[in-house]
Amino acid sequence: MWRNNKIYCIEFNGYYAEGYVEGVENENYNIITVNITRKSSQYKLQDLKSMVDTSLGDRKEKCKYFEYVKAKTQKQDVSSVNSEVKNILKCYGTSDIKTIALEEGYSSTAYTHKYEPIQSGTGLIDFNYAVVKYDTGTYIIMGTPEIMVTY
């Protein structure tokens, strides 16, 4: 735990999850960030979101969620994995898919019309994904509306 005049932060590290709760005092309002990381072989984002909603009670109407998952792929070729993800998104009516090449993969933003969007340049995005190759394998990282961690 640490604190100064404008920032308060509590970190936690448990068997099922780790992360922090941070409060930052702004001129007109306070920003509370809850960052929870949970490693699992199952998709459990909705469970984590429900736990946060429950703990916030009536204050949740001002919440904005940034969610992401990271999954290891069986394929090693980042280019083909990226193309497959892009084709799947197109099949579901996704628009404005923009991709940039990274040193070890690709990062893309898109507008799926399924999540709460944010402004990006002159357009809207609500989905961000990256296909990256690490020493341990090739991974897909997907986030809504954007990936908020370094990858």
Disulfide bonds with the S-S distance in Angstrom:
none
